[in-house]
Every structure is written in structure tokens, then in C-alpha cells.
Amino acid sequence: MAAADGGVSRLASQRAVVIFGTSNCCMCHAVKTLFSELGVGWAVHELDKDPGGKDMEKALARMVGRSPPVPAVFIGGKLVGPTDQVMALHLRGKLVPLLREAGALWL
């Protein structure tokens, strides 16, 4: 039996930064690019390529409060949200400290 959240919590806690997205999502690409430019290593779970992707997508939609829920970004195992939330944190100068706290950045 699958977890109530489709396994999202388990996957989200496996790395400091975890992105749930789809392979053709332009906003997912934008978030990945931002993290790469910041020097952050991230893991991505592409829901359209995962056999359990539909269950994870439903769980993420409940967590994020919208559908489609991608990209859904987790930092330190905690849901940060979709692109607009990540970009808002970055513009307010709060993303880098959050990444440091999660162990995703060392400098």
C-alpha cells in the first residue's frame, strides 16, 4: 500500500533540495537553473516519467493547494512551494540562508 502522500515525504527528505516536476515544464526548468546558478545540488523527480507519478501529483496538489502542482520544491525536507514562492524567497534574500541551513550550500 502506498503512503498517503504517494511517497512524497520520503523522497523529499532524501536530499537537501528536491524538486518535483515534469520533463516538459518550463517553470521547473527555471527553478533548476536558479539552483544550479547558486551552486546547489538538487534531486528531481519527474512525475511524468515515474510509475507512481500520478499518485505523487495528487498528493502534491493537496500539499501545494493547486493543480498542476509542479514544480514543487522542498528544502531540508520541508515544502517551500512552487516557482513563485521560491523566487519570492530569493528576491527577499531569504533563499540562500534557507539553503545554507539545509546543508545545500556551504559558502
CNS distance restraints for C-alpha pairs under 8 A (distance, minus, plus):
assign (resid   2 and name CA) (resid   6 and name CA) 5.86 0.50 0.50
assign (resid   2 and name CA) (resid   7 and name CA) 6.91 0.50 0.50
assign (resid   3 and name CA) (resid   7 and name CA) 5.47 0.50 0.50
assign (resid   4 and name CA) (resid  59 and name CA) 7.64 0.50 0.50
assign (resid   5 and name CA) (resid   9 and name CA) 6.87 0.50 0.50
assign (resid   5 and name CA) (resid  55 and name CA) 7.66 0.50 0.50
assign (resid   5 and name CA) (resid  56 and name CA) 6.61 0.50 0.50
assign (resid   5 and name CA) (resid  59 and name CA) 4.95 0.50 0.50
assign (resid   5 and name CA) (resid  60 and name CA) 7.59 0.50 0.50
assign (resid   6 and name CA) (resid  52 and name CA) 7.23 0.50 0.50
assign (resid   6 and name CA) (resid  55 and name CA) 5.14 0.50 0.50
assign (resid   6 and name CA) (resid  56 and name CA) 4.61 0.50 0.50
assign (resid   6 and name CA) (resid  59 and name CA) 6.13 0.50 0.50
assign (resid   7 and name CA) (resid  11 and name CA) 6.34 0.50 0.50
assign (resid   7 and name CA) (resid  56 and name CA) 6.77 0.50 0.50
assign (resid   8 and name CA) (resid  12 and name CA) 5.84 0.50 0.50
assign (resid   8 and name CA) (resid  56 and name CA) 6.11 0.50 0.50
assign (resid   8 and name CA) (resid  59 and name CA) 7.46 0.50 0.50
assign (resid   8 and name CA) (resid  60 and name CA) 7.54 0.50 0.50
assign (resid   9 and name CA) (resid  13 and name CA) 6.25 0.50 0.50
assign (resid   9 and name CA) (resid  77 and name CA) 7.29 0.50 0.50
assign (resid  10 and name CA) (resid  14 and name CA) 6.73 0.50 0.50
assign (resid  11 and name CA) (resid  15 and name CA) 7.98 0.50 0.50
assign (resid  11 and name CA) (resid  18 and name CA) 7.75 0.50 0.50
assign (resid  12 and name CA) (resid  17 and name CA) 7.72 0.50 0.50
assign (resid  12 and name CA) (resid  18 and name CA) 5.57 0.50 0.50
assign (resid  12 and name CA) (resid  19 and name CA) 7.98 0.50 0.50
assign (resid  12 and name CA) (resid  74 and name CA) 6.07 0.50 0.50
assign (resid  12 and name CA) (resid  75 and name CA) 7.99 0.50 0.50
assign (resid  12 and name CA) (resid  77 and name CA) 5.16 0.50 0.50
assign (resid  12 and name CA) (resid  78 and name CA) 7.55 0.50 0.50
assign (resid  13 and name CA) (resid  18 and name CA) 7.81 0.50 0.50
assign (resid  13 and name CA) (resid  76 and name CA) 6.68 0.50 0.50
assign (resid  13 and name CA) (resid  77 and name CA) 4.25 0.50 0.50
assign (resid  13 and name CA) (resid  78 and name CA) 7.87 0.50 0.50
assign (resid  14 and name CA) (resid  18 and name CA) 7.87 0.50 0.50
assign (resid  14 and name CA) (resid  77 and name CA) 7.61 0.50 0.50
assign (resid  15 and name CA) (resid  42 and name CA) 7.06 0.50 0.50
assign (resid  15 and name CA) (resid  43 and name CA) 6.68 0.50 0.50
assign (resid  15 and name CA) (resid  76 and name CA) 7.32 0.50 0.50
assign (resid  15 and name CA) (resid  77 and name CA) 7.60 0.50 0.50
assign (resid  16 and name CA) (resid  42 and name CA) 7.13 0.50 0.50
assign (resid  16 and name CA) (resid  74 and name CA) 7.87 0.50 0.50
assign (resid  16 and name CA) (resid  75 and name CA) 5.57 0.50 0.50
assign (resid  16 and name CA) (resid  76 and name CA) 4.79 0.50 0.50
assign (resid  16 and name CA) (resid  77 and name CA) 6.86 0.50 0.50
assign (resid  16 and name CA) (resid  99 and name CA) 7.77 0.50 0.50
assign (resid  16 and name CA) (resid 102 and name CA) 5.66 0.50 0.50
assign (resid  16 and name CA) (resid 103 and name CA) 6.23 0.50 0.50
assign (resid  16 and name CA) (resid 104 and name CA) 5.44 0.50 0.50
assign (resid  17 and name CA) (resid  40 and name CA) 7.90 0.50 0.50
assign (resid  17 and name CA) (resid  41 and name CA) 7.14 0.50 0.50
assign (resid  17 and name CA) (resid  42 and name CA) 4.87 0.50 0.50
assign (resid  17 and name CA) (resid  43 and name CA) 6.38 0.50 0.50
assign (resid  17 and name CA) (resid  73 and name CA) 7.25 0.50 0.50
assign (resid  17 and name CA) (resid  74 and name CA) 5.74 0.50 0.50
assign (resid  17 and name CA) (resid  75 and name CA) 4.65 0.50 0.50
assign (resid  17 and name CA) (resid  76 and name CA) 6.46 0.50 0.50
assign (resid  17 and name CA) (resid  77 and name CA) 7.65 0.50 0.50
assign (resid  17 and name CA) (resid  99 and name CA) 7.96 0.50 0.50
assign (resid  17 and name CA) (resid 104 and name CA) 6.82 0.50 0.50
assign (resid  18 and name CA) (resid  42 and name CA) 5.69 0.50 0.50
assign (resid  18 and name CA) (resid  43 and name CA) 4.84 0.50 0.50
assign (resid  18 and name CA) (resid  44 and name CA) 5.74 0.50 0.50
assign (resid  18 and name CA) (resid  45 and name CA) 7.65 0.50 0.50
assign (resid  18 and name CA) (resid  73 and name CA) 5.91 0.50 0.50
assign (resid  18 and name CA) (resid  74 and name CA) 5.15 0.50 0.50
assign (resid  18 and name CA) (resid  75 and name CA) 6.57 0.50 0.50
assign (resid  18 and name CA) (resid  77 and name CA) 7.89 0.50 0.50
assign (resid  19 and name CA) (resid  28 and name CA) 7.87 0.50 0.50
assign (resid  19 and name CA) (resid  32 and name CA) 7.93 0.50 0.50
assign (resid  19 and name CA) (resid  42 and name CA) 7.23 0.50 0.50
assign (resid  19 and name CA) (resid  43 and name CA) 6.21 0.50 0.50
assign (resid  19 and name CA) (resid  44 and name CA) 4.67 0.50 0.50
assign (resid  19 and name CA) (resid  45 and name CA) 6.30 0.50 0.50
assign (resid  19 and name CA) (resid  71 and name CA) 6.42 0.50 0.50
assign (resid  19 and name CA) (resid  72 and name CA) 5.77 0.50 0.50
assign (resid  19 and name CA) (resid  73 and name CA) 4.63 0.50 0.50
assign (resid  19 and name CA) (resid  74 and name CA) 6.37 0.50 0.50
assign (resid  20 and name CA) (resid  44 and name CA) 5.74 0.50 0.50
assign (resid  20 and name CA) (resid  45 and name CA) 4.86 0.50 0.50
assign (resid  20 and name CA) (resid  46 and name CA) 6.02 0.50 0.50
assign (resid  20 and name CA) (resid  47 and name CA) 6.85 0.50 0.50
assign (resid  20 and name CA) (resid  70 and name CA) 6.25 0.50 0.50
assign (resid  20 and name CA) (resid  71 and name CA) 5.50 0.50 0.50
assign (resid  20 and name CA) (resid  72 and name CA) 5.10 0.50 0.50
assign (resid  20 and name CA) (resid  73 and name CA) 6.44 0.50 0.50
assign (resid  21 and name CA) (resid  25 and name CA) 6.89 0.50 0.50
assign (resid  21 and name CA) (resid  28 and name CA) 5.83 0.50 0.50
assign (resid  21 and name CA) (resid  44 and name CA) 7.05 0.50 0.50
assign (resid  21 and name CA) (resid  45 and name CA) 6.22 0.50 0.50
assign (resid  21 and name CA) (resid  46 and name CA) 4.91 0.50 0.50
assign (resid  21 and name CA) (resid  47 and name CA) 5.97 0.50 0.50
assign (resid  21 and name CA) (resid  70 and name CA) 4.88 0.50 0.50
assign (resid  21 and name CA) (resid  71 and name CA) 4.65 0.50 0.50
assign (resid  21 and name CA) (resid  72 and name CA) 6.69 0.50 0.50
assign (resid  22 and name CA) (resid  28 and name CA) 7.23 0.50 0.50
assign (resid  22 and name CA) (resid  45 and name CA) 7.76 0.50 0.50
assign (resid  22 and name CA) (resid  46 and name CA) 4.55 0.50 0.50
assign (resid  22 and name CA) (resid  47 and name CA) 5.37 0.50 0.50
assign (resid  22 and name CA) (resid  48 and name CA) 5.52 0.50 0.50
assign (resid  22 and name CA) (resid  49 and name CA) 7.71 0.50 0.50
assign (resid  22 and name CA) (resid  70 and name CA) 7.09 0.50 0.50
assign (resid  22 and name CA) (resid  71 and name CA) 7.67 0.50 0.50
assign (resid  23 and name CA) (resid  46 and name CA) 5.88 0.50 0.50
assign (resid  23 and name CA) (resid  47 and name CA) 7.91 0.50 0.50
assign (resid  23 and name CA) (resid  48 and name CA) 6.81 0.50 0.50
assign (resid  23 and name CA) (resid  49 and name CA) 7.70 0.50 0.50
assign (resid  25 and name CA) (resid  29 and name CA) 6.49 0.50 0.50
assign (resid  25 and name CA) (resid  70 and name CA) 7.81 0.50 0.50
assign (resid  25 and name CA) (resid  71 and name CA) 7.86 0.50 0.50
assign (resid  26 and name CA) (resid  30 and name CA) 6.33 0.50 0.50
assign (resid  27 and name CA) (resid  31 and name CA) 6.30 0.50 0.50
assign (resid  27 and name CA) (resid  71 and name CA) 6.74 0.50 0.50
assign (resid  27 and name CA) (resid  83 and name CA) 6.58 0.50 0.50
assign (resid  28 and name CA) (resid  32 and name CA) 6.23 0.50 0.50
assign (resid  28 and name CA) (resid  70 and name CA) 6.95 0.50 0.50
assign (resid  28 and name CA) (resid  71 and name CA) 5.08 0.50 0.50
assign (resid  28 and name CA) (resid  83 and name CA) 7.57 0.50 0.50
assign (resid  29 and name CA) (resid  33 and name CA) 6.06 0.50 0.50
assign (resid  30 and name CA) (resid  34 and name CA) 6.22 0.50 0.50
assign (resid  31 and name CA) (resid  35 and name CA) 6.34 0.50 0.50
assign (resid  31 and name CA) (resid  71 and name CA) 7.80 0.50 0.50
assign (resid  31 and name CA) (resid  83 and name CA) 6.43 0.50 0.50
assign (resid  31 and name CA) (resid  86 and name CA) 7.79 0.50 0.50
assign (resid  32 and name CA) (resid  36 and name CA) 6.09 0.50 0.50
assign (resid  32 and name CA) (resid  42 and name CA) 7.84 0.50 0.50
assign (resid  33 and name CA) (resid  37 and name CA) 6.07 0.50 0.50
assign (resid  34 and name CA) (resid  38 and name CA) 6.28 0.50 0.50
assign (resid  35 and name CA) (resid  39 and name CA) 6.34 0.50 0.50
assign (resid  35 and name CA) (resid  40 and name CA) 5.14 0.50 0.50
assign (resid  35 and name CA) (resid  41 and name CA) 7.31 0.50 0.50
assign (resid  35 and name CA) (resid  42 and name CA) 7.47 0.50 0.50
assign (resid  36 and name CA) (resid  40 and name CA) 5.43 0.50 0.50
assign (resid  36 and name CA) (resid  41 and name CA) 6.84 0.50 0.50
assign (resid  39 and name CA) (resid 105 and name CA) 7.26 0.50 0.50
assign (resid  40 and name CA) (resid 104 and name CA) 5.78 0.50 0.50
assign (resid  40 and name CA) (resid 105 and name CA) 6.20 0.50 0.50
assign (resid  41 and name CA) (resid 104 and name CA) 6.75 0.50 0.50
assign (resid  45 and name CA) (resid  50 and name CA) 7.50 0.50 0.50
assign (resid  46 and name CA) (resid  50 and name CA) 6.36 0.50 0.50
assign (resid  46 and name CA) (resid  53 and name CA) 7.56 0.50 0.50
assign (resid  47 and name CA) (resid  51 and name CA) 7.99 0.50 0.50
assign (resid  47 and name CA) (resid  52 and name CA) 7.53 0.50 0.50
assign (resid  47 and name CA) (resid  53 and name CA) 4.17 0.50 0.50
assign (resid  47 and name CA) (resid  54 and name CA) 6.93 0.50 0.50
assign (resid  47 and name CA) (resid  56 and name CA) 7.24 0.50 0.50
assign (resid  47 and name CA) (resid  57 and name CA) 6.85 0.50 0.50
assign (resid  48 and name CA) (resid  53 and name CA) 6.03 0.50 0.50
assign (resid  48 and name CA) (resid  54 and name CA) 7.81 0.50 0.50
assign (resid  49 and name CA) (resid  53 and name CA) 7.05 0.50 0.50
assign (resid  52 and name CA) (resid  56 and name CA) 6.34 0.50 0.50
assign (resid  53 and name CA) (resid  57 and name CA) 5.92 0.50 0.50
assign (resid  54 and name CA) (resid  58 and name CA) 6.28 0.50 0.50
assign (resid  55 and name CA) (resid  59 and name CA) 6.28 0.50 0.50
assign (resid  56 and name CA) (resid  60 and name CA) 5.99 0.50 0.50
assign (resid  57 and name CA) (resid  61 and name CA) 6.05 0.50 0.50
assign (resid  57 and name CA) (resid  68 and name CA) 7.59 0.50 0.50
assign (resid  57 and name CA) (resid  69 and name CA) 6.77 0.50 0.50
assign (resid  58 and name CA) (resid  62 and name CA) 6.47 0.50 0.50
assign (resid  59 and name CA) (resid  63 and name CA) 6.32 0.50 0.50
assign (resid  60 and name CA) (resid  64 and name CA) 5.83 0.50 0.50
assign (resid  60 and name CA) (resid  65 and name CA) 7.95 0.50 0.50
assign (resid  60 and name CA) (resid  69 and name CA) 5.83 0.50 0.50
assign (resid  60 and name CA) (resid  72 and name CA) 7.26 0.50 0.50
assign (resid  61 and name CA) (resid  65 and name CA) 5.45 0.50 0.50
assign (resid  61 and name CA) (resid  66 and name CA) 5.16 0.50 0.50
assign (resid  61 and name CA) (resid  67 and name CA) 5.27 0.50 0.50
assign (resid  61 and name CA) (resid  68 and name CA) 6.49 0.50 0.50
assign (resid  61 and name CA) (resid  69 and name CA) 4.85 0.50 0.50
assign (resid  62 and name CA) (resid  66 and name CA) 7.05 0.50 0.50
assign (resid  64 and name CA) (resid  69 and name CA) 6.15 0.50 0.50
assign (resid  64 and name CA) (resid  72 and name CA) 7.36 0.50 0.50
assign (resid  64 and name CA) (resid  81 and name CA) 6.28 0.50 0.50
assign (resid  64 and name CA) (resid  82 and name CA) 7.49 0.50 0.50
assign (resid  65 and name CA) (resid  69 and name CA) 7.55 0.50 0.50
assign (resid  69 and name CA) (resid  82 and name CA) 7.22 0.50 0.50
assign (resid  70 and name CA) (resid  82 and name CA) 6.43 0.50 0.50
assign (resid  71 and name CA) (resid  81 and name CA) 7.77 0.50 0.50
assign (resid  71 and name CA) (resid  82 and name CA) 5.21 0.50 0.50
assign (resid  71 and name CA) (resid  83 and name CA) 6.41 0.50 0.50
assign (resid  72 and name CA) (resid  79 and name CA) 7.37 0.50 0.50
assign (resid  72 and name CA) (resid  80 and name CA) 7.51 0.50 0.50
assign (resid  72 and name CA) (resid  81 and name CA) 5.29 0.50 0.50
assign (resid  72 and name CA) (resid  82 and name CA) 4.79 0.50 0.50
assign (resid  72 and name CA) (resid  83 and name CA) 7.58 0.50 0.50
assign (resid  73 and name CA) (resid  79 and name CA) 6.06 0.50 0.50
assign (resid  73 and name CA) (resid  80 and name CA) 5.56 0.50 0.50
assign (resid  73 and name CA) (resid  81 and name CA) 5.38 0.50 0.50
assign (resid  73 and name CA) (resid  82 and name CA) 6.09 0.50 0.50
assign (resid  73 and name CA) (resid  83 and name CA) 7.85 0.50 0.50
assign (resid  73 and name CA) (resid  86 and name CA) 7.68 0.50 0.50
assign (resid  74 and name CA) (resid  78 and name CA) 5.10 0.50 0.50
assign (resid  74 and name CA) (resid  79 and name CA) 4.37 0.50 0.50
assign (resid  74 and name CA) (resid  80 and name CA) 5.39 0.50 0.50
assign (resid  74 and name CA) (resid  81 and name CA) 7.17 0.50 0.50
assign (resid  75 and name CA) (resid  79 and name CA) 6.58 0.50 0.50
assign (resid  75 and name CA) (resid  80 and name CA) 6.51 0.50 0.50
assign (resid  75 and name CA) (resid  98 and name CA) 7.59 0.50 0.50
assign (resid  75 and name CA) (resid  99 and name CA) 6.89 0.50 0.50
assign (resid  75 and name CA) (resid 102 and name CA) 6.51 0.50 0.50
assign (resid  76 and name CA) (resid  99 and name CA) 7.86 0.50 0.50
assign (resid  76 and name CA) (resid 101 and name CA) 7.94 0.50 0.50
assign (resid  76 and name CA) (resid 102 and name CA) 4.69 0.50 0.50
assign (resid  76 and name CA) (resid 103 and name CA) 7.75 0.50 0.50
assign (resid  80 and name CA) (resid  85 and name CA) 6.71 0.50 0.50
assign (resid  80 and name CA) (resid  86 and name CA) 6.73 0.50 0.50
assign (resid  81 and name CA) (resid  85 and name CA) 5.53 0.50 0.50
assign (resid  81 and name CA) (resid  86 and name CA) 6.70 0.50 0.50
assign (resid  82 and name CA) (resid  86 and name CA) 6.49 0.50 0.50
assign (resid  83 and name CA) (resid  87 and name CA) 6.04 0.50 0.50
assign (resid  84 and name CA) (resid  88 and name CA) 5.97 0.50 0.50
assign (resid  85 and name CA) (resid  89 and name CA) 6.24 0.50 0.50
assign (resid  86 and name CA) (resid  90 and name CA) 6.29 0.50 0.50
assign (resid  86 and name CA) (resid  95 and name CA) 7.20 0.50 0.50
assign (resid  87 and name CA) (resid  91 and name CA) 6.09 0.50 0.50
assign (resid  88 and name CA) (resid  92 and name CA) 6.17 0.50 0.50
assign (resid  89 and name CA) (resid  93 and name CA) 6.25 0.50 0.50
assign (resid  89 and name CA) (resid  94 and name CA) 4.99 0.50 0.50
assign (resid  89 and name CA) (resid  95 and name CA) 4.96 0.50 0.50
assign (resid  90 and name CA) (resid  94 and name CA) 5.77 0.50 0.50
assign (resid  90 and name CA) (resid  95 and name CA) 4.69 0.50 0.50
assign (resid  90 and name CA) (resid  96 and name CA) 7.14 0.50 0.50
assign (resid  93 and name CA) (resid  97 and name CA) 7.81 0.50 0.50
assign (resid  94 and name CA) (resid  98 and name CA) 6.31 0.50 0.50
assign (resid  95 and name CA) (resid  99 and name CA) 6.16 0.50 0.50
assign (resid  96 and name CA) (resid 100 and name CA) 6.15 0.50 0.50
assign (resid  96 and name CA) (resid 105 and name CA) 7.70 0.50 0.50
assign (resid  97 and name CA) (resid 101 and name CA) 6.11 0.50 0.50
assign (resid  98 and name CA) (resid 102 and name CA) 6.29 0.50 0.50
assign (resid  99 and name CA) (resid 103 and name CA) 6.29 0.50 0.50
assign (resid  99 and name CA) (resid 104 and name CA) 5.11 0.50 0.50
assign (resid  99 and name CA) (resid 105 and name CA) 5.78 0.50 0.50
assign (resid 100 and name CA) (resid 104 and name CA) 5.65 0.50 0.50
assign (resid 100 and name CA) (resid 105 and name CA) 4.67 0.50 0.50
assign (resid 100 and name CA) (resid 106 and name CA) 6.17 0.50 0.50
assign (resid 100 and name CA) (resid 107 and name CA) 7.73 0.50 0.50
